[in-house]
Amino acid sequence: QLYREARECLTLLSQRLGSQKFFFGDSPASLDALVFSRLAPLLKAKLPNGKLQQHLKSLQNLCNYCTSILSLYFPWDRGESRPTLDPTGLGEAEEDPHKRRKQLLSVLVGLAAMLGYAFLSGIVSIQRGSVGPAGRQPVALEEEEEEE
């Protein structure tokens, strides 16, 4: 019974779509997102019982609908259900060999900018105090009190 109702639902969706690009004309609506989210896995996944999948594949306009949305909104996927494997095995390391260095440098620049702002705006100031126990002069960070 469940398969029969699902097949009927797919048939009704196919009839409603007709030859249109989307269910409500030339631009997608929330119904298109919902229908695509249900049809694409059904169309692309390998299922142990493919009765419903075979019925969907027989409805050419729904197959074209899914393929069109995949190519429009997921061009890097080329309509395939799985990402292609990198034959070299290098992955992202080949794309940007200095990625870690750039990340560390950007963190350091951001930290320096924040500290510079804090000192220049007077949020933090350095005041030299008396000589400490080891003959060193301690450096104290003090916050300025706001004038009331």
Phi, psi and chi 1 to 4 in degrees:
 res  aa     phi    psi   chi1   chi2   chi3   chi4
   1 GLN       -  -43.0  165.9  130.8    1.9      -
   2 LEU   -62.5  -44.7 -173.7   61.7      -      -
   3 TYR   -62.9  -38.5  -81.9  111.5      -      -
   4 ARG   -63.7  -42.8 -173.0 -177.9   61.8 -147.5
   5 GLU   -67.9  -38.1  -71.3  177.6    9.2      -
   6 ALA   -65.9  -41.3      -      -      -      -
   7 ARG   -63.6  -40.0  -73.5  170.9   41.8  119.4
   8 GLU   -63.8  -40.7 -177.1 -179.5  -25.6      -
   9 CYS   -62.8  -44.6 -179.1      -      -      -
  10 LEU   -62.1  -40.5  -70.6  175.5      -      -
  11 THR   -63.7  -42.9  -56.9      -      -      -
  12 LEU   -65.1  -39.5  -70.1  172.2      -      -
  13 LEU   -62.3  -41.1  -76.6  172.0      -      -
  14 SER   -63.2  -42.2  175.4      -      -      -
  15 GLN   -65.9  -40.8  -69.9  171.9   -2.7      -
  16 ARG   -66.3  -40.2  172.8   62.4 -179.9   95.0
  17 LEU   -68.0  -41.6 -179.9   63.3      -      -
  18 GLY    57.4 -129.3      -      -      -      -
  19 SER  -104.4   11.7   60.6      -      -      -
  20 GLN   -74.0  159.2  -62.0 -179.9   99.1      -
  21 LYS   -76.2  -40.8 -173.6  172.8 -177.9  178.2
  22 PHE  -129.7  169.0  -61.6  104.3      -      -
  23 PHE   -65.3  -29.7  -79.5   95.5      -      -
  24 PHE  -118.1   38.9  -65.8  111.3      -      -
  25 GLY   112.9 -139.4      -      -      -      -
  26 ASP   -93.2   -5.1  -68.3  -25.7      -      -
  27 SER  -125.1  145.7   60.7      -      -      -
  28 PRO   -72.5  151.9   23.9  -30.8      -      -
  29 ALA  -126.8  177.4      -      -      -      -
  30 SER   -62.3  -29.8   56.8      -      -      -
  31 LEU   -63.0  -38.4  176.5   65.5      -      -
  32 ASP   -62.4  -41.3  -68.4  -68.3      -      -
  33 ALA   -63.7  -42.1      -      -      -      -
  34 LEU   -65.7  -48.5  178.5   69.5      -      -
  35 VAL   -64.4  -43.7  170.2      -      -      -
  36 PHE   -61.8  -39.6  174.2   77.2      -      -
  37 SER   -64.4  -21.9   71.9      -      -      -
  38 ARG   -94.8  -35.0  -58.6  -60.6 -166.3  -96.7
  39 LEU   -80.4  -40.2  -67.2 -177.3      -      -
  40 ALA   -59.0  -48.6      -      -      -      -
  41 PRO   -63.5  -37.3  -20.2   29.5      -      -
  42 LEU   -64.0  -36.3  179.4   61.0      -      -
  43 LEU   -76.8  -38.7 -176.2   63.8      -      -
  44 LYS   -96.1  -26.3  -62.0  -65.8 -178.5  178.7
  45 ALA   -74.9  151.2      -      -      -      -
  46 LYS   -89.3  118.3  -66.5 -175.8 -176.2 -158.9
  47 LEU  -112.2  146.8  -57.1  172.3      -      -
  48 PRO   -67.5  -35.2   18.4  -25.6      -      -
  49 ASN  -117.3  107.0 -175.7   -8.5      -      -
  50 GLY   -96.3   22.3      -      -      -      -
  51 LYS   -60.7  -49.5  -70.1  179.4 -176.3  178.3
  52 LEU   -68.9  -37.2 -163.7   56.6      -      -
  53 GLN   -64.4  -41.0 -171.5  176.1   51.2      -
  54 GLN   -63.9  -38.8  -74.3  -55.8  111.2      -
  55 HIS   -65.0  -42.1 -178.8   66.5      -      -
  56 LEU   -62.4  -42.1  175.2   58.8      -      -
  57 LYS   -65.4  -23.7  -72.5 -178.1  178.7 -179.7
  58 SER   -77.7  -17.7   72.3      -      -      -
  59 LEU   -92.9   88.6  -57.9  169.1      -      -
  60 GLN   -59.8  -35.8 -164.8   57.9   45.0      -
  61 ASN   -67.5  -34.4   65.3  -23.0      -      -
  62 LEU   -71.0  -35.6  -71.9  180.0      -      -
  63 CYS   -64.7  -45.0  -67.8      -      -      -
  64 ASN   -63.1  -37.5  -67.1  -18.1      -      -
  65 TYR   -59.2  -49.8  170.2   79.2      -      -
  66 CYS   -63.9  -44.6  -73.0      -      -      -
  67 THR   -62.9  -40.2  -55.8      -      -      -
  68 SER   -63.6  -44.6  171.0      -      -      -
  69 ILE   -66.8  -40.3  -69.5  176.9      -      -
  70 LEU   -60.2  -45.0  -79.2  170.5      -      -
  71 SER   -73.3  -29.2   64.1      -      -      -
  72 LEU   -76.8  -46.3 -177.4   63.6      -      -
  73 TYR  -103.2  -13.5  -66.4  102.7      -      -
  74 PHE  -133.4   62.4  -53.7   98.7      -      -
  75 PRO   -65.0  -28.2   22.4  -30.9      -      -
  76 TRP   -70.7  -19.3   59.7   88.1      -      -
  77 ASP   -84.4  -22.3 -165.0   33.0      -      -
  78 ARG    53.6   30.2  -66.5 -174.5 -166.4   96.4
  79 GLY    77.7    3.8      -      -      -      -
  80 GLU   -87.3  152.6  -61.7  170.3   -0.9      -
  81 SER   -83.4  -22.4   60.5      -      -      -
  82 ARG  -119.4  146.4  -68.7 -177.5 -136.3  132.2
  83 PRO   -69.7  148.7   18.8  -25.3      -      -
  84 THR   -76.1  145.7   57.4      -      -      -
  85 LEU   -83.8  146.7  -63.2  175.9      -      -
  86 ASP   -79.3  115.9 -176.5   10.6      -      -
  87 PRO   -66.3  -25.2   20.4  -27.1      -      -
  88 THR   -81.2  -22.7   61.8      -      -      -
  89 GLY    77.8    8.5      -      -      -      -
  90 LEU   -85.8  -28.8  -63.3  175.1      -      -
  91 GLY    62.9 -138.5      -      -      -      -
  92 GLU   -74.2  -19.4  -70.9 -175.9   17.3      -
  93 ALA   -60.7  -33.4      -      -      -      -
  94 GLU   -70.9  -34.3  179.4   67.9   23.6      -
  95 GLU   -65.9  -43.6  -67.0  174.7   14.4      -
  96 ASP  -143.6   91.5 -168.6    2.0      -      -
  97 PRO   -66.6  -19.1   22.5  -29.6      -      -
  98 HIS  -107.8   27.4  -56.0  -68.7      -      -
  99 LYS   -61.1  -47.6 -176.4  176.4 -178.5  178.6
 100 ARG   -61.6  -42.5  -71.1  -85.5 -174.0 -142.4
 101 ARG   -61.6  -43.2 -176.2 -177.8  -56.6  164.9
 102 LYS   -65.6  -39.2  -70.8  177.8 -178.8  177.4
 103 GLN   -63.6  -46.4  -72.5  174.3  -21.1      -
 104 LEU   -62.8  -42.9 -179.2   61.0      -      -
 105 LEU   -62.7  -40.5 -176.0   60.1      -      -
 106 SER   -67.6  -35.5   64.8      -      -      -
 107 VAL   -65.6  -44.2  167.6      -      -      -
 108 LEU   -64.1  -41.1  -69.1  174.9      -      -
 109 VAL   -64.5  -41.4  167.0      -      -      -
 110 GLY   -63.9  -42.4      -      -      -      -
 111 LEU   -63.9  -43.3 -177.3   61.2      -      -
 112 ALA   -62.9  -39.5      -      -      -      -
 113 ALA   -64.9  -42.4      -      -      -      -
 114 MET   -66.2  -42.7  -72.5 -170.5  -57.4      -
 115 LEU   -65.6  -41.6  -74.0  173.5      -      -
 116 GLY   -59.8  -43.2      -      -      -      -
 117 TYR   -63.0  -43.3  174.5   77.3      -      -
 118 ALA   -61.4  -41.8      -      -      -      -
 119 PHE   -71.7  -44.2  -76.8  116.3      -      -
 120 LEU   -69.5  -32.0  -68.7  174.6      -      -
 121 SER   -85.3   -7.8   65.7      -      -      -
 122 GLY    86.5    7.9      -      -      -      -
 123 ILE   -64.3  -39.6  -64.7  173.0      -      -
 124 VAL  -126.6  138.0  176.2      -      -      -
 125 SER  -136.1  153.9   63.7      -      -      -
 126 ILE  -106.9  126.5  -62.0  176.6      -      -
 127 GLN  -124.9  133.1  -63.8 -180.0  -10.6      -
 128 ARG   -83.5  135.2  -61.8 -159.4 -178.6  -96.8
 129 GLY  -107.2 -161.0      -      -      -      -
 130 SER   -74.3  168.5   61.7      -      -      -
 131 VAL   -68.8  133.8  176.7      -      -      -
 132 GLY   -81.4 -177.6      -      -      -      -
 133 PRO   -64.2  -30.0   15.2  -22.3      -      -
 134 ALA   -95.8   14.6      -      -      -      -
 135 GLY    84.3    4.7      -      -      -      -
 136 ARG   -96.5  153.6  -61.7 -178.1 -171.5  164.4
 137 GLN   -94.6  119.7  -69.0 -176.6  -14.5      -
 138 PRO   -70.7  148.4   25.1  -31.5      -      -
 139 VAL  -106.2  121.5  175.9      -      -      -
 140 ALA  -111.0  135.8      -      -      -      -
 141 LEU  -100.0  122.5  -65.2  177.9      -      -
 142 GLU  -127.7  143.9  -65.8 -177.5    6.6      -
 143 GLU   -89.0  138.9  -67.0 -174.5   22.5      -
 144 GLU   -74.1  141.5  -70.5 -175.4   21.0      -
 145 GLU   -80.7  137.2  -65.5 -178.8   10.9      -
 146 GLU   -74.5  138.3  -66.8 -178.0   10.4      -
 147 GLU   -78.2  132.6  -64.2  178.6   20.0      -
 148 GLU  -107.9      -  -65.6 -176.0   26.4      -
